[in-house]
Amino acid sequence: MPWLELSLTHQRRDAERVERALQNAGALSVTQLDAGEQPILEPKPGETPLWREIQALALFPADADRRGLIEVLYELLPWLGPKQIAFREVDDADWTRAWMDQYHPMRFGRRLWIYPSTVEPPEDSEAVVVRLDPGLAFGTGTHATTALCLDWLDGLELSGQSVLDVGCGSGVLAIAALKLGARSAHGVDLDPQALLASRANSEANGVGDRLSLAESLDGVSEDPYGFVVANIRAGALEELAPEICAALAPGGALALSGILESQTAEVVSRYALWCDELQASARDGWVLVTGRRRVPVAEPASPAIAPSEPGPT
């Protein structure tokens, strides 16, 4: 079944009015896209930023009256001009399935693989397979920040260890750690959708009983973790540095991602207050910073002082 797509370009200040007008005109769905070249790389937690110039795409039944739609929009949005509106017919599609058809198995490190549910992995005794499909929560391995973390996890000896995943998103990093031998994992994310996705994905991978979840670092275990991975924006990494480092056991390994190359020095400087061996590796303009929690230097014990012999009286 074909559909009629109406494209309307507008400024950020008019976003709410445009969306409301399109809905009043009978739009079945409205999507806001960047109409210029203003990438938003680091939205703050809980924030939904918009671009300066926006393209609103509204979907209508194929037989919708185009002239009638234009008249309604002109009435609701008096500032609208004819060059701001365009129509095109689009074919019906299962958009999730279309994306799944392009989502292929991916390898990270030596043995870790991410496989969609539509593809069966081959028999390989050494392969560690995480089954994951694209969803609303961030993290399927396709983004450089996630890939860097997965490569790092694959190179670790996680057997019997505990892992903390800050900004767990889809749960891919925590699930990968558990599949690689970790005893337990804890995921933290501000987004309730992410926690739901992490729970569903962990159960689908048979590790749900070893993954605990919380909305903040306040809900993590009082016992420090042997490994901490945090794939969040650089500003949040700096802000949460004391809490993240406090959750990491002395000598434990740390990986920080979600960092642009221009932000690396500030993040490294911040974590140098608590960590040693800090190193950075880059991929596609994004950086992974790794290090270890500093082990406190034990103060030398004071020499025992023998009691003095009593002198002659």
Wavefront OBJ file of the C-alpha trace (Angstrom):
o trace
v 0.000 0.000 0.000
v 1.521 3.359 -1.039
v 1.471 6.446 1.162
v 1.664 10.206 0.628
v 4.635 11.859 2.323
v 4.546 15.603 2.977
v 7.889 17.307 3.604
v 7.852 20.656 5.400
v 11.020 22.627 6.240
v 10.946 25.048 9.165
v 12.998 26.621 11.938
v 13.573 25.163 15.388
v 11.373 27.753 17.106
v 8.347 26.497 15.128
v 8.836 22.761 15.783
v 5.919 22.295 18.179
v 3.512 24.377 16.092
v 4.429 22.474 12.910
v 4.008 19.067 14.517
v 0.662 20.074 16.006
v -0.531 21.501 12.671
v 0.417 18.335 10.782
v -1.380 16.195 13.322
v -4.464 18.419 13.066
v -4.302 17.998 9.294
v -4.591 14.227 9.762
v -0.966 13.053 9.644
v -0.553 9.412 10.655
v 3.026 10.061 11.788
v 5.429 13.013 12.001
v 9.226 12.708 11.972
v 11.641 15.581 12.580
v 14.984 15.446 10.708
v 18.010 17.688 10.270
v 17.395 19.865 7.201
v 20.868 21.401 7.293
v 24.264 20.181 8.433
v 24.162 20.470 12.197
v 25.039 17.091 13.742
v 24.100 16.685 17.405
v 26.777 14.413 18.836
v 26.293 14.811 22.576
v 22.767 15.355 23.876
v 22.665 15.741 27.638
v 20.861 13.101 29.712
v 17.104 13.524 29.412
v 17.478 16.192 26.710
v 15.902 16.032 23.242
v 17.798 18.652 21.217
v 16.612 19.984 17.856
v 18.472 21.387 14.881
v 18.295 25.018 13.746
v 16.632 24.034 10.454
v 14.287 21.062 10.507
v 12.585 18.895 7.905
v 9.291 17.488 9.136
v 8.112 14.369 7.285
v 4.405 13.605 7.682
v 2.730 10.464 6.394
v -0.830 10.539 4.990
v -3.027 8.020 3.135
v -2.142 7.907 -0.558
v -5.523 9.370 -1.582
v -5.239 12.419 0.723
v -6.256 15.733 -0.906
v -2.961 17.580 -1.463
v -4.622 20.935 -2.151
v -6.764 20.546 0.938
v -3.701 19.755 3.073
v -1.922 22.856 1.820
v -4.921 25.055 2.588
v -5.169 23.665 6.142
v -1.462 24.212 6.759
v -1.565 27.768 5.374
v -4.366 28.525 7.786
v -2.607 26.976 10.797
v 0.867 28.260 9.854
v 0.386 31.712 8.248
v 4.136 32.211 7.754
v 4.407 29.106 5.553
v 5.575 29.566 1.954
v 5.034 27.269 -1.068
v 8.760 26.432 -1.329
v 8.675 24.919 2.163
v 6.250 22.141 1.187
v 6.839 19.118 -1.051
v 4.981 15.856 -1.673
v 6.070 12.411 -2.808
v 4.558 8.939 -2.897
v 6.306 6.244 -0.874
v 5.816 2.496 -1.021
v 4.703 0.555 2.005
v 7.554 -1.179 3.800
v 8.369 -3.079 6.937
v 11.013 -0.621 8.076
v 12.309 -2.831 10.883
v 12.701 -5.754 8.500
v 14.399 -3.513 5.922
v 16.953 -2.496 8.548
v 17.374 -6.107 9.698
v 18.165 -7.164 6.138
v 21.157 -4.806 6.232
v 22.263 -5.783 9.729
v 24.914 -8.478 9.378
v 27.076 -10.435 11.853
v 30.003 -8.428 13.187
v 33.231 -9.631 14.754
v 35.088 -7.856 17.564
v 38.542 -8.851 18.687
v 39.485 -12.500 18.290
v 36.342 -14.398 19.305
v 33.402 -12.077 20.045
v 30.550 -11.864 17.510
v 27.255 -9.948 17.373
v 24.614 -11.870 15.404
v 21.074 -10.719 14.534
v 18.282 -13.173 15.227
v 17.761 -13.605 11.468
v 21.169 -15.251 10.951
v 22.333 -18.516 12.474
v 25.999 -18.550 13.522
v 28.178 -21.389 12.246
v 29.425 -24.103 14.556
v 32.599 -22.698 16.120
v 33.744 -23.819 19.529
v 35.827 -20.657 20.050
v 33.236 -18.098 18.950
v 31.427 -16.119 21.657
v 28.084 -15.062 20.173
v 25.776 -12.300 21.388
v 22.356 -12.289 19.713
v 21.133 -8.721 19.255
v 18.668 -6.978 16.954
v 18.401 -3.225 16.297
v 16.008 -1.478 18.668
v 15.193 1.816 20.338
v 18.087 1.638 22.803
v 21.587 2.618 21.697
v 24.222 -0.039 21.111
v 24.341 -2.798 18.505
v 28.051 -2.664 17.717
v 27.685 -0.646 14.518
v 28.891 2.618 16.103
v 32.622 3.136 16.640
v 32.208 3.875 20.359
v 30.491 0.521 20.973
v 32.899 -1.350 18.703
v 35.911 0.015 20.599
v 34.437 -1.217 23.891
v 33.629 -4.659 22.473
v 37.180 -5.040 21.149
v 38.479 -4.099 24.613
v 36.234 -6.625 26.369
v 37.326 -9.413 24.034
v 40.954 -8.882 25.043
v 40.302 -9.293 28.783
v 40.333 -12.297 31.094
v 36.877 -11.926 32.627
v 36.382 -15.364 34.106
v 34.768 -15.025 37.537
v 34.926 -11.222 37.489
v 32.283 -8.537 38.114
v 31.644 -5.852 35.488
v 29.909 -2.463 35.671
v 28.438 -1.022 32.443
v 27.666 2.705 32.764
v 25.234 3.870 30.068
v 24.244 0.309 29.198
v 21.804 1.208 26.381
v 20.839 -2.084 24.742
v 22.935 -3.996 27.288
v 25.340 -5.194 24.600
v 28.519 -4.535 26.623
v 27.266 -6.128 29.836
v 25.900 -9.116 27.905
v 29.175 -9.505 25.996
v 31.105 -9.436 29.289
v 28.880 -12.169 30.722
v 29.217 -14.263 27.575
v 32.999 -13.836 27.825
v 32.990 -15.375 31.290
v 32.201 -12.612 33.791
v 30.496 -13.880 36.949
v 28.080 -10.947 37.135
v 27.367 -7.600 35.502
v 25.492 -4.473 36.497
v 24.061 -2.000 33.974
v 23.207 1.639 34.653
v 21.195 3.924 32.372
v 19.000 6.999 32.840
v 16.645 5.913 30.049
v 13.892 3.477 31.140
v 13.703 2.199 27.551
v 17.371 1.224 27.781
v 16.790 -0.762 30.965
v 13.864 -2.596 29.344
v 16.001 -3.357 26.289
v 18.926 -4.533 28.431
v 16.658 -6.861 30.394
v 15.015 -8.315 27.267
v 18.340 -8.767 25.468
v 20.021 -10.368 28.473
v 17.195 -12.882 28.814
v 17.314 -13.624 25.084
v 21.018 -14.410 25.498
v 20.481 -16.615 28.545
v 22.349 -14.364 30.988
v 19.444 -12.470 32.559
v 19.989 -14.087 35.949
v 23.494 -12.609 36.151
v 22.636 -9.035 35.117
v 21.276 -6.422 37.529
v 20.083 -2.988 36.384
v 19.604 0.474 37.902
v 18.892 4.046 36.805
v 21.907 5.549 38.578
v 25.247 4.709 40.133
v 23.589 5.016 43.544
v 22.094 1.597 42.901
v 25.364 -0.263 42.271
v 26.891 -2.795 44.619
v 28.899 -1.555 47.578
v 31.615 -4.030 46.574
v 33.956 -2.546 43.927
v 33.998 -4.025 40.427
v 37.002 -5.582 38.757
v 36.087 -3.977 35.428
v 34.143 -0.828 34.537
v 33.135 0.239 31.026
v 31.366 3.559 30.394
v 30.147 4.432 26.898
v 28.514 7.836 27.412
v 29.171 11.433 26.354
v 32.471 13.018 27.416
v 30.800 15.641 29.616
v 29.036 12.949 31.618
v 32.273 10.957 31.907
v 33.984 13.948 33.486
v 31.046 14.701 35.762
v 30.729 11.094 36.970
v 34.469 10.448 37.294
v 34.507 10.291 41.135
v 31.579 7.842 41.243
v 32.906 5.703 38.376
v 36.364 5.443 39.920
v 34.926 4.744 43.375
v 33.065 1.762 41.885
v 36.303 0.328 40.432
v 38.449 -1.911 42.634
v 42.106 -0.914 43.127
v 44.015 -2.365 40.194
v 40.766 -2.867 38.260
v 40.560 -2.080 34.539
v 38.599 0.868 33.117
v 37.373 1.723 29.614
v 35.788 5.062 28.695
v 34.143 5.728 25.328
v 31.841 8.272 23.683
v 34.779 10.696 23.465
v 35.623 12.844 20.452
v 39.319 13.220 19.641
v 39.198 16.883 20.659
v 37.894 15.901 24.120
v 40.505 13.255 24.908
v 42.990 15.396 26.830
v 40.351 16.706 29.243
v 38.963 13.241 29.973
v 42.440 11.779 30.512
v 43.382 14.657 32.810
v 40.233 14.144 34.861
v 40.708 10.399 35.354
v 44.432 10.761 36.061
v 43.380 11.847 39.556
v 42.406 8.225 40.316
v 43.857 6.039 37.545
v 47.207 5.059 36.033
v 48.277 3.584 32.675
v 45.784 5.810 30.817
v 45.950 5.248 27.059
v 43.825 6.411 24.135
v 42.961 4.637 20.872
v 40.889 6.169 18.076
v 38.456 4.947 15.410
v 36.422 7.047 12.988
v 36.994 10.201 15.036
v 35.978 8.582 18.340
v 38.328 7.634 21.179
v 38.527 4.865 23.771
v 40.475 5.694 26.949
v 41.637 2.762 29.061
v 43.447 2.624 32.375
v 43.651 1.026 35.818
v 42.490 2.189 39.210
v 45.465 3.333 41.231
v 46.491 0.991 44.038
v 47.076 2.931 47.264
v 50.662 2.792 48.419
v 50.867 1.218 51.832
v 52.675 3.333 54.372
v 55.676 1.596 55.977
v 54.909 0.218 59.393
v 56.500 2.035 62.288
v 59.346 -0.003 63.829
v 58.457 -1.594 67.086
v 60.125 0.092 70.056
v 61.209 -2.240 72.809
v 60.378 -1.044 76.257
v 63.402 0.414 77.973
v 65.030 -1.488 80.799
v 64.449 0.125 84.121
v 67.602 1.862 85.361
v 69.270 1.306 88.727
v 67.534 2.876 91.598
l 1 2 3 4 5 6 7 8 9 10 11 12 13 14 15 16 17 18 19 20 21 22 23 24 25 26 27 28 29 30 31 32 33 34 35 36 37 38 39 40 41 42 43 44 45 46 47 48 49 50 51 52 53 54 55 56 57 58 59 60 61 62 63 64 65 66 67 68 69 70 71 72 73 74 75 76 77 78 79 80 81 82 83 84 85 86 87 88 89 90 91 92 93 94 95 96 97 98 99 100 101 102 103 104 105 106 107 108 109 110 111 112 113 114 115 116 117 118 119 120 121 122 123 124 125 126 127 128 129 130 131 132 133 134 135 136 137 138 139 140 141 142 143 144 145 146 147 148 149 150 151 152 153 154 155 156 157 158 159 160 161 162 163 164 165 166 167 168 169 170 171 172 173 174 175 176 177 178 179 180 181 182 183 184 185 186 187 188 189 190 191 192 193 194 195 196 197 198 199 200 201 202 203 204 205 206 207 208 209 210 211 212 213 214 215 216 217 218 219 220 221 222 223 224 225 226 227 228 229 230 231 232 233 234 235 236 237 238 239 240 241 242 243 244 245 246 247 248 249 250 251 252 253 254 255 256 257 258 259 260 261 262 263 264 265 266 267 268 269 270 271 272 273 274 275 276 277 278 279 280 281 282 283 284 285 286 287 288 289 290 291 292 293 294 295 296 297 298 299 300 301 302 303 304 305 306 307 308 309 310 311 312 313
